[in-house]
Every structure is written in C-alpha cells, then in structure tokens.
Amino acid sequence: MASRDLTIAVDAMGGDDAPRMVVRGAEMARRRFPDMRFLMFGDENRIRPLLKRRRKLTDITDITHTEDVIKSGMSVSEALRKGRGSSMQLAINAVREGHAAGVVSAGNTGALMAMAKLTLRTLPGIDRPAIAGIFPTMRGETVMLDLGANLECQTRNLVQFCIMGDIFARTVLGNVNPSCGLLNVGSEEMKGHAEIREAASHLRELSGSLNFYGFIEGNDIAAGTTDVVISDGFSGNIALKAIEGTSHLVTRFLGEAFRSSIMSRLGYVLLRRGLKKMRARIDPRRYNGAIFLGLTGIAVKSHGGTDAFGFSNAIGVAADMAAQDVNGKITDGLKSFGHYRPAPVAAEAAAS
C-alpha cells in the first residue's frame, strides 16, 4: 500500500461524468503534485481503460473494484443502509484506516457528509463538522462556513466554526490575522436570532485570540469585508447558490452583449485579454472543492457537474490540507481555547 502522506483516496464513480472526469482530473493534479499517489475506488472495467492512456498516472494509482455506487438522488438513510460496499464508502474507509491522507468525491453531498461523519468522527472539541468553501472577493479570497451541513446551528456551533475558519484562513490562505464575521440580516447588534447574537457575544470575549469583526451582510461576502464568513448551513447554502447563479448570469449577459452587434464584437477583440483574466478569476472551477472541516480525516466534496480541471482543484485542496496539517492545527487551536463551549442560550436549552 502506498505511503499515506501524499496519497488521496478518490471516489471514481462520483460526478456527472465519472469516471472519465475523475481520471482526467487526477492526471492534472499529478502534474501539480508529482509525489502524489491515488487510491481509486469504483468499477475497474471502466477505470482501467482510462488509465491505460496515461502511463504515468497508472504507475501511481491502485484500483479497488466495486460496482456499488451511491447515486445522486439516493437519500442519506438509503445510502447508509445500502452503501457499505460503495466506491464512496470504501474511499472514506481508506482515510480512516490510514491508507490515504484524504478523500475526494463528486458524488451525493448528503451521503458523503453522513458517511464521513460516521466513519471519521469529529475532532475533539467539535460538535458538528461544517462545509467550508473559498470564494474570490474584491480583496482576495474569503473562506465561508457552513455551506449546508447544518441547517440549524446552536451558539457553540457558530463559535466553533469561527475558530476552525480562523485556523483554516491562517494555514491555507496564509492570512496572518484573519478577520471573522457572522452573516446576519443587519450589522446592528440587536439584529438576528438569539443564537447568532449570543455567538457574537462569546466571540467578542475571545477578541484577544480571534479577530472578530462583528455582524456582516450578504453584500459583504463579495466585498471581502472579512476573511472568514460564518453562518448556519441554511443561510450559507442559499448564499452559495446565489453567488454561483450571479456568476453564471454575469457571464451570460457579457456573452450576449458582445455578440449583439458588429461593433460589440470588435470591442470584444480589443478587450479579450482583460476579459480572459476576469473569467479566470471568477471561474468556479478554480474554487472547486468544499472541505468538511471538523472531522478527524480530510474529506473534500467536488461539485458533481465539474470537469477535469475543477476536479483536479478539489484534489489540490485535499493535498494542501494534508500538507498544512490543518486538522492538527485545528486540534491545537481548540486546545488553546480550552475546547471553548459556551453554555446553551435559553432557546437551545428549551430545545434540548
């Protein structure tokens, strides 16, 4: 079995164009990380012919055959009941068993989160894992969590998300003193529900260790007002889909505008280089790869409809997470906060 340090377990059957997209993405990732190795899980009869065309990739890839696949429309409960031998579950098992540094899948998001949480468990001091993603902003890049793992969050979850986001921004994005903001319906202190107001109060108490900015609104995400954006999964997922939809809308409108007349087409020729730079900067494939922060192992979710370039970037996220030992630093960071767990607010106590 390959060394764990630079080995990535891949669910080769996850995604709209799997396994072709997965294999091509692994080939692209290999060029960026020449010391990387792969454990691919899926239908060997479909994977092997694709590998044969890529000799260098073949030499660094081990295939574990299975015909069981978690389908995109499968419910979480069904995936957990029937998916023990699936390509997704076997890839996650490879991380738990120490054969791989991380797992990457473009398959069913709910199933991946549930399987990863049950198999890998959460880090000490973390109640729930969060889905984190990186966004381009006017000031650079911002990490946002949670993007959909936890539709409802208690105060302590939001505080823990902020601590994890702070450590991620320091280690992966290279921010020395990242600022953290809580996504809310307004910046005033009295705005928002009880849990988010209570979380803000606790985060202000940690001002000596965390650079807590305060409440931010939806328009602050693209502005890059803070380096870390914290929200519950319900709000975060809506924000994510709104950002993706706006990006596609702007790209479409620009295309239509430049095709609208001869003069517009001439203008496109003059602006082509600048537009190419803009397109590259906002290309969602560059930021593909949502991270399940808070688990004992590295798990990265690729967009199911991405292409090989996007999937290679998701693999790159897992590799960077491993290289920077983000989980180890989160564990150390939580220790420095004393596994900070604020007491439940009244609404939480009543719910429990």
C-alpha positions in Angstrom: 0.0 0.0 0.0 1.2 3.5 -0.8 2.5 5.9 1.8 -0.3 7.8 3.4 1.3 11.3 3.4 0.7 12.1 -0.3 -2.0 9.5 -1.1 -5.5 10.6 -2.0 -8.5 8.3 -2.0 -10.8 9.0 -4.8 -14.4 8.0 -5.3 -14.0 7.3 -9.0 -17.7 6.9 -9.7 -19.0 10.2 -8.2 -20.0 13.0 -10.5 -21.9 13.5 -13.7 -19.1 12.5 -16.0 -17.4 9.9 -13.8 -15.1 8.1 -14.1 -13.7 9.9 -17.1 -13.7 13.3 -15.5 -12.2 11.8 -12.3 -9.3 10.2 -14.1 -8.6 13.2 -16.2 -8.7 15.4 -13.1 -6.3 13.1 -11.3 -3.9 13.3 -14.2 -4.0 17.1 -14.0 -3.4 17.0 -10.2 -0.4 14.7 -10.7 1.3 17.4 -12.7 1.0 19.9 -9.8 1.8 17.3 -7.2 4.4 14.9 -8.7 4.8 13.0 -5.5 1.1 12.2 -5.1 -0.4 8.8 -5.3 -4.0 7.7 -5.8 -6.3 5.0 -4.5 -9.3 4.8 -6.8 -12.5 3.1 -5.9 -15.0 2.0 -8.5 -15.7 -0.1 -11.5 -12.3 -1.3 -12.6 -13.7 -2.3 -16.0 -14.4 1.4 -16.7 -11.4 2.9 -14.8 -8.6 0.7 -16.2 -9.0 1.6 -19.9 -8.9 5.3 -19.0 -5.7 4.8 -17.0 -4.0 2.8 -19.8 -3.9 6.0 -21.9 -2.0 7.7 -19.0 1.0 5.6 -18.2 2.4 8.0 -15.6 -0.9 8.0 -13.8 -1.2 4.3 -14.0 2.1 3.8 -12.2 0.9 5.8 -9.2 -2.7 4.5 -8.9 -4.1 1.5 -7.2 -7.7 0.4 -8.1 -10.1 -1.2 -5.7 -13.0 -2.7 -7.7 -16.6 -2.3 -6.7 -19.8 -2.0 -8.7 -21.7 -0.4 -5.9 -22.3 3.4 -6.4 -24.1 6.0 -4.3 -26.5 7.6 -6.8 -27.1 11.4 -6.8 -30.8 11.0 -6.0 -30.3 8.5 -3.2 -31.5 9.6 0.3 -29.0 9.7 3.1 -30.7 6.9 5.0 -30.7 4.7 2.0 -27.1 5.4 1.3 -26.1 4.5 4.8 -28.1 1.2 4.6 -27.0 0.1 1.2 -23.7 1.8 0.6 -21.3 -0.1 2.8 -19.5 -1.5 -0.2 -19.9 1.6 -2.4 -17.0 3.4 -4.0 -17.7 6.4 -1.7 -17.7 4.4 1.5 -14.6 2.5 0.6 -12.7 5.7 -0.3 -13.7 7.1 3.1 -12.6 3.9 4.8 -9.1 4.3 3.3 -8.7 7.5 5.2 -9.9 6.0 8.5 -7.6 3.0 8.1 -4.6 5.3 7.5 -4.0 4.3 3.8 -4.8 7.8 2.5 -4.4 11.4 3.7 -7.8 12.5 2.4 -10.8 11.5 0.3 -12.3 13.4 -2.7 -15.7 12.7 -4.2 -18.0 14.5 -6.6 -20.9 12.3 -5.5 -24.0 12.8 -3.4 -23.2 15.6 -0.9 -25.6 14.4 1.9 -24.4 10.9 1.7 -20.7 11.9 1.7 -21.2 14.1 4.7 -23.1 11.5 6.7 -20.7 8.7 5.8 -17.6 10.8 6.5 -19.0 11.9 9.8 -19.9 8.4 10.9 -16.7 6.9 9.7 -14.1 9.6 10.6 -15.9 11.2 13.6 -15.4 14.7 14.7 -12.3 16.3 16.2 -12.1 16.7 20.0 -14.0 19.9 20.9 -16.1 20.0 17.7 -19.8 19.1 18.0 -20.5 19.2 14.2 -18.4 19.4 11.1 -19.1 22.3 8.7 -18.8 22.5 4.9 -16.3 25.3 4.1 -15.6 26.8 0.7 -13.3 29.5 -0.7 -14.7 32.5 -2.6 -13.0 35.2 -4.7 -13.6 38.7 -3.4 -12.6 42.3 -4.1 -9.8 41.9 -1.6 -8.6 38.4 -2.5 -10.1 35.3 -1.1 -12.5 34.5 1.7 -13.4 31.2 3.4 -17.1 30.7 4.3 -18.7 28.1 6.5 -21.2 26.4 6.9 -22.4 25.9 3.4 -25.1 23.4 4.0 -24.1 20.6 6.5 -26.1 22.1 9.4 -29.3 23.8 8.6 -29.8 24.9 12.2 -26.9 25.8 14.4 -26.6 26.5 18.1 -24.4 29.2 19.6 -21.5 26.9 20.3 -21.5 25.5 16.8 -21.1 29.0 15.3 -18.3 29.8 17.8 -16.5 26.5 16.8 -17.0 27.3 13.1 -15.3 30.7 13.7 -12.3 29.0 15.4 -12.0 26.5 12.6 -12.3 29.2 9.9 -9.7 31.3 11.6 -7.2 28.4 11.6 -8.0 27.5 8.0 -7.5 31.1 6.8 -4.2 31.2 8.6 -2.8 27.9 7.4 -4.3 27.5 3.9 -5.0 31.1 2.8 -1.9 32.5 4.5 -3.6 35.3 6.4 -1.6 36.3 9.5 -4.5 37.8 11.4 -7.8 36.9 9.6 -10.9 38.8 10.4 -14.1 36.8 11.1 -17.7 38.0 10.6 -21.1 36.5 11.4 -23.5 36.6 8.4 -26.7 38.3 9.6 -29.7 40.3 8.3 -28.0 43.5 9.5 -24.9 44.9 11.2 -26.6 46.2 14.3 -26.1 44.3 17.5 -29.8 43.8 18.1 -30.4 42.1 14.7 -30.7 38.3 14.1 -32.0 35.4 16.2 -30.9 34.6 19.7 -28.2 32.1 18.8 -26.3 34.4 16.5 -26.5 37.3 18.9 -25.2 35.1 21.7 -22.4 33.7 19.4 -21.3 37.3 18.7 -21.2 38.0 22.4 -18.9 35.0 23.1 -16.7 35.8 20.1 -16.2 39.3 21.4 -14.9 37.7 24.7 -12.3 35.9 22.6 -11.1 39.2 21.0 -7.6 38.6 22.3 -7.3 35.4 20.4 -9.7 36.0 17.5 -10.0 39.0 15.2 -13.8 39.2 15.4 -15.2 41.9 13.1 -18.9 41.5 14.1 -22.0 41.1 12.0 -21.8 41.3 8.2 -24.5 41.2 5.5 -24.7 39.4 2.2 -23.1 42.1 0.2 -20.0 42.0 2.4 -19.1 38.5 1.1 -18.1 39.7 -2.4 -16.6 42.9 -0.9 -14.2 40.8 1.2 -15.1 42.7 4.3 -13.9 39.8 6.4 -11.5 36.9 5.6 -13.8 34.4 7.3 -17.6 34.3 6.9 -19.6 32.3 9.5 -23.3 31.3 9.1 -25.6 28.4 9.7 -25.9 25.9 6.8 -29.3 27.1 5.7 -28.2 30.7 5.1 -24.8 29.7 3.9 -26.1 27.3 1.2 -28.5 30.0 -0.1 -25.7 32.5 -0.3 -23.5 30.0 -2.1 -26.2 29.2 -4.7 -27.0 32.9 -5.1 -23.3 33.7 -5.7 -23.0 30.8 -8.3 -26.1 31.9 -10.0 -25.0 35.5 -10.2 -21.6 34.5 -11.7 -23.3 32.5 -14.4 -25.8 35.4 -15.1 -23.0 37.9 -15.5 -21.0 35.6 -17.8 -24.1 35.0 -19.9 -25.0 38.7 -20.1 -21.5 39.6 -21.1 -21.5 37.0 -23.9 -24.9 38.3 -25.2 -23.7 41.9 -25.1 -20.5 41.2 -27.1 -22.5 39.2 -29.7 -25.2 41.8 -30.1 -23.6 43.8 -32.9 -20.5 44.1 -35.2 -19.2 47.0 -33.0 -19.6 44.9 -29.9 -17.7 42.1 -31.4 -14.9 44.5 -32.3 -15.0 45.7 -28.8 -14.6 42.1 -27.6 -11.5 41.7 -29.7 -9.9 44.8 -28.0 -11.0 43.7 -24.5 -10.3 40.0 -24.9 -7.2 39.8 -22.7 -8.8 41.6 -19.9 -12.0 39.6 -20.1 -9.9 36.4 -20.1 -8.3 37.5 -16.8 -11.7 38.3 -15.3 -13.1 35.0 -16.4 -10.2 33.1 -14.9 -10.6 34.9 -11.6 -14.3 34.2 -11.2 -14.2 30.7 -12.8 -15.9 28.5 -10.2 -13.7 25.5 -11.2 -10.7 27.3 -9.6 -12.5 27.3 -6.3 -14.0 23.8 -6.6 -13.6 21.6 -3.5 -15.7 22.2 -0.4 -14.0 21.0 2.8 -15.7 19.1 5.6 -13.9 20.9 8.5 -14.0 19.4 11.9 -13.5 15.7 11.0 -10.5 13.7 12.1 -9.7 13.0 8.5 -9.7 15.1 5.3 -12.8 14.9 3.2 -13.4 17.2 0.2 -16.6 17.4 -1.9 -16.2 18.3 -5.5 -19.1 19.8 -7.5 -20.9 17.0 -9.3 -21.1 18.8 -12.6 -17.5 20.0 -12.7 -15.0 19.0 -15.4 -11.5 17.5 -15.1 -9.9 20.9 -14.3 -12.4 21.5 -11.5 -11.9 18.0 -10.0 -8.1 18.5 -10.1 -8.5 21.6 -8.0 -10.6 19.6 -5.5 -7.8 17.1 -5.2 -5.4 20.0 -4.8 -7.5 21.3 -1.8 -7.2 17.9 -0.1 -3.4 17.8 -0.8 -3.0 21.3 0.6 -5.0 20.4 3.7 -2.7 17.4 4.3 0.5 19.4 3.6 -0.5 22.1 6.0 -1.8 19.6 8.7 -4.9 21.7 9.0 -6.6 19.2 11.3 -3.7 19.0 13.6 -3.7 22.8 13.8 -7.4 22.9 14.5 -6.9 20.5 17.3 -4.1 22.5 18.8 -6.1 25.7 18.3 -9.1 24.3 20.1 -6.9 23.3 23.0 -5.7 26.9 23.2 -9.3 27.9 23.6 -9.9 25.2 26.1 -12.3 23.4 23.8 -14.4 26.6 24.1 -18.0 25.6 24.5 -20.3 28.4 25.6 -23.3 27.4 27.7 -26.5 27.0 25.7 -28.7 30.1 25.5 -32.3 29.8 26.6 -33.6 28.8 23.2 -31.1 26.0 23.0 -31.9 24.7 26.5 -35.6 24.6 25.7 -34.9 22.7 22.5 -32.9 20.1 24.3 
